[in-house]
Amino acid sequence: MMEAHEKGYFTEENSVEVVTGRNAGAKDERLKQVMEVITRKLHEAVKELEPTQEEWMQAILFLTRTGQMCNEWRQEFILLSDVLGVSMLVDAINNRKPSGASESTVLGPFHVADAPELPMGSNICLDSKGEDMVIEGRILDTEGKPIVNAVIDVWQANDEGFYDVQQKGIQPDFNLRGIFRTGPDGHYWFRAVKPKYYPIPDDGPVGQLLGHLGRHPYRPAHLHYIISADGFETLTTHIFDPNDPYIHSDAVFGVKESLLAKFNRVNDPVRAKAYEFDGDFWDVTHDFVLARSRA
């Protein structure tokens, strides 16, 4: 005799009801909800696309190859989530901000937890390679007041598009990384070099997918920030060079208009000398606004 939660025999028309009905006894209600939505959307896609058996096998083999590329230092499924825009969507849903607060974006895979805390104004470039750059701004609350003792964790790629952890033995450890702490005026500044665009790993199935779709694998030049302060929500974000050739086509959809900073080329020997630069340099300014912690 058929149980109440069973929906009869499987047909093309009732496929969703039959499959989700089998999950009626799930002990985890959230898991049950997730599987019901995924099953419904997946069946809708299959019914709309009507794939051949060969096409469905190609999809399964793609996912198999994606799993086979994963190891302790590379997560190809996260990369797949990134290029489909899902990582950014999950980030947006989980980081909704009040009006006026700075927007978040994805963390990225190259953050290092134990970067050194440095005096304000330090140069985080340890190998003197690249175009000199000074970055400054303020950390504010949504009322425009400065936030004292805000902790600013920054990191970036070098002028060739590589992070220090990608070039062990070539770049010094903690190159282009540092932690700074604001004073009473909320002001921050540090010296670095102008970052360059770089490709996400494209030697696996996700890179092949991008190629088949006519998409490039590049991320536009950016600097990473994690900004935290007592009483405020932690902000994980980037700032971007608005003149980067890939600014409108970031492979992982991480660019938001509010995160475009001002990158100005400066020819001022007096200022250059004060910053201990040898010649022209880039001047970048960007303020960040933190949202207060929710009660």
N, C-alpha and C positions, 0 to 999 in steps of 0.2 A: 504494500500500500504506500502511495506517495506521501511523503511528509509535507507539512504545510509550507515549509520554506522552499520546497522543490517546485520547479516551474515546468515540468514535463520534459519531453525529449528535445534535444538541440535541433534548431532549424536556423536558416539564415535570418529569418525575421525575428526570432525571439532569442538570439544568441546572448545578448547582454543580460536579459532577465534570468536565463538559465544559469549562466556562469556566476553572476553576483548572488543569485539565490543560494548557491552552495556555500557561500561565506556567512550565512546567517548565524552560525554558531561561533563566530570569531570572538575570542576573549578580549581582544584589544579593539575598542570602538574606533579609535583613530586609524588603526591599520585597516579596519573594515571600510571606513570612509575613503581612505586613500585608494584602496584596491577597487572600490566601486567606481570612482571617478576615472582612474586609469583604464580600467576595463571598458567603460563606456566610450571614452574618447578613442581608445585604440580600435575598438570594433567599428566606430563611426569612420575612422580613417580608412580601415581596410575595405569597408563597404563602398566608400567614395572612390578609392583608388582602384579597387578590384585587381590586385597584383596577381601575376602568374605565379605558379609554383617556383619557377626559376628566380623570379624577382624576390620572392619571400625568402628563399634560401640565401640569396645575395645579402639581404638585410641581416639575416642571422649570422652569416660569415663575417660581415662588417663588425657586428657587436663582438663576435668571438675574437677577431684580430685586435679590437680596441682593448679588450680585457688582457690579451696576451702582451700588449705593450706596457701594461702597468707593472711597476716595481716599487721599491722603497723610495726612489727619488723621482719617479715620474708617474703621474696619474692621468692617463689618456681619457678616462671618462670625465674628469673635471674639465679637460680641454674641450671635449665634445659639448659639455654643458655650456662652456664659455662661448664657443663659436655659434651656438644656437640661440644665444641671448638669454638662456635660462639662468645662468649665474647672476647676471645683472638684474633680472626680474626678481629673483629671490632676495638679492641684496636690497632692492628698492622696497619690496614689501616689508622687510624686517627693519628698515631704517627710515621710515616715514618721519619727516621733520616738520616742526612748526614753521610758520612763515618767517623768512629772514635767516633761518639757520642754514649753514653750509651743507651741501649735498654730499652723500657718500658715494663710493664706488668700490670695486672689488679689491681685495687685499693683494692678490697676486702671490706667486709661489716663492718669492725670493726674500721675504722678510726674515731677519735674524733677531732672535729675542734678546741677546746679550750685547747689543752694540754699546759702545762707551758713551757716557755722559760727558759733554764737552762744555767749555766756557762759551758764552754767547759770542758769536762772531768768528768762531773757529773755522778753519778751512777743512772740509771733510774729504777733499781730494788729497790722497797721500802719495801719489806718484807723479804729480805735476804734469799730467798729460791731458790735453784738451783745451778748449776755449774757456778762459776764466769767467766766472759768473758770481754775482752776489745776489742773494735772495733775502727779502725782508717783508715784513708785514706785521699785523697785529692779531692777537687772539681776543675775541670779544664775545660778550653775551648778546642775546637777541635785543637788548635795550641799548646796545652800542657801548657798554661799559667794558673796560679792559679786564681780563681775567689774569690774576696774579698766580704764579706757581703752576701754570699750565705746562704739561710735559709734552714735548714735540719730538716724536721719533721719525726721522727722515732717512730715506735711502733712494738710490737711483742707479741707473745704468751709466756706464762711461761713454766717452765720445765715439766708441765703436759699437755701442749697443749691448754691452755685456755687463752683468753684475759680478761683483768680486767672487761670489760662490761658484760662478761658472768658469772662472779662470784662476783656480788655485795654482799658486806658484808663478803666476803672471802678474796679477794684481795683488797688492798687499791685503792682508786680512782686514776687514772692516773699512775697506776703501769705499768712499762715497756713502758712508753711514754715520749717523750720530744722533745723540739725544740732547735736547736743549730744554731749558726751563725759563719761563718768562718771569720778569720782574713786575713791579707794581703798575707799570704802564702797559703791560700786555704785549710789548714789542718783542719781535724775534728777528734775528738776522744771522746768516752764516754764509760762508763762501764755498763754492763748489766748481764744477765745470758744466758746460751746456750738455745735456743728455742728447742721445740720438735715438731715432726710431729703431725698432728691432723686430725680428719675426718670432712668433710663437713657434714651438717645436712643430715642424711640418714634415718630418720624415716618417710619420706613421699613418694610420688609416684616417685620422682627422685631417691631416694635411692633404692627403689624397682627395678627401671629400671636398675640401676647399677648392682644390684644383679643378675638379669636375664641375663645380658650381661657378667657376670663373672668378673666384674670390682670392685675394692675396692674404698672406698670413701676418701682416705687419701691425704692430701697435705704434701709435704716434709717440713722440718724445714726451716724457713726463717725469715728475718727481712724486714719490710716495710720501704720505704723511699718516701717522696715527697720533691724534691729539687727545689728551685726557686731562681732566682737572676735577678736583673734588666738587661734588654737587652738579656735575654736568655729564651728559651722555658722551661716551668716547666716540670720536669721529675717525673713521678710516676712509681716506680719500686720496686723490691725486691733484696735481695741477698740470696743465698741458700747455705746450707751445702752440698758439693759434695758427702759426704759419707753417706747421709741419705738413709735409705732403700727404700724410695719412690721417689728418685730423678729422676728416669727414667719413672715414671708412675703417675705424678701429676694428680689428678682427674680432675683438671680444666685446664690442659695444660699450666700452667703459667711459667714453667721453660724454660729459654733460656741459652745456653751454656755460653754466655758472662756474665751471672749473677751468675755464680758459684764463690764463694769467697774462700779464703784460711783460713781454720779453723785448727789452730795448737795448740796442747796440750803443755803447757809450765810448766816445773818444774824448777823454778828459785826463790828461797826464797827472793832474794834482790828485784827483780821486783815485786813479789807478795806483799811484804811489802809496796813498793812505791804506789801500787794501792789500798792498804788497803784490800787485799785479805788474807785469812787465809792459803792458800796452792796452789796447782796446779790450773791453770786457762787456759782458751781458749783465743788465740790471733787471731783476725780476721782482715784482711786487704783487702780493696777494694777501688779503685778510681772510681769516676764518672766523665763523660765528658758531659757537657751540650752543646746543639746546640744553636747557636745564633737565636734570634727571627727573623722571616721572615718579610721582609718589607711589 
